[in-house]
Every structure is written in C-alpha cells, then in structure tokens.
Amino acid sequence: MIITGLILLLVGALLAVPLLWTIGVIVVVVGLVLMLVGRSGRQIGGRSHYW
C-alpha cells in the first residue's frame, strides 16, 4: 500500500495531476498507519500482522 501511494505521488507530480497526488498522500498515510498498528501487536481485521 505504501509503495502504491508512492507511485501515485510520483505520477501525480510528474504529470501535474493534483487528484493523483492527493490520492497518493492518502494511500501512503493509510499504509503507514496500518503498518504501525500491525507492528504494535494489535490485530487488524482478525490478522495479527498486515502485509
């Protein structure tokens, strides 16, 4: 999810498409939050870790 967000950020910046850049930021933030919650030992959706 983080990699997808970074790709969207890059494409949005290179093509000057603000919508892609905004979606990229949102996807990166969600990916980072899921990663942090997963590393804290809490379950996400019944899983003990998030890939």
C-alpha positions in Angstrom: 0.0 0.0 0.0 2.9 2.3 0.8 4.6 1.6 -2.5 1.3 2.1 -4.4 0.9 5.5 -2.7 4.5 6.5 -3.6 3.9 5.5 -7.2 0.7 7.6 -7.3 2.6 10.6 -5.7 5.4 10.3 -8.3 3.0 10.0 -11.3 0.8 12.8 -9.9 3.8 15.1 -9.6 5.3 14.3 -13.0 2.0 14.6 -14.9 0.8 17.6 -12.8 -2.4 15.8 -11.8 -3.4 17.0 -8.3 -6.0 14.3 -7.9 -3.4 11.5 -8.2 -1.1 13.4 -5.8 -3.9 13.7 -3.2 -4.9 10.1 -3.5 -1.2 9.1 -3.2 -0.8 11.0 0.0 -4.0 9.4 1.5 -2.8 5.9 0.5 0.7 6.4 2.0 -0.8 7.7 5.2 -3.2 4.7 5.5 -0.4 2.3 4.7 1.8 3.8 7.4 -1.0 3.7 10.0 -1.7 0.1 9.2 2.0 -0.7 9.4 2.4 1.0 12.8 -0.7 -0.7 14.2 0.4 -4.1 12.9 3.8 -3.7 14.5 2.3 -2.8 17.8 0.9 -6.3 18.2 -2.7 -5.4 17.8 -4.8 -7.4 15.4 -6.2 -5.8 12.2 -9.3 -7.5 10.8 -8.6 -10.7 12.6 -4.9 -10.8 11.5 -2.0 -10.4 13.8 0.0 -8.7 11.1 -0.6 -6.7 7.9 1.2 -7.4 4.7 
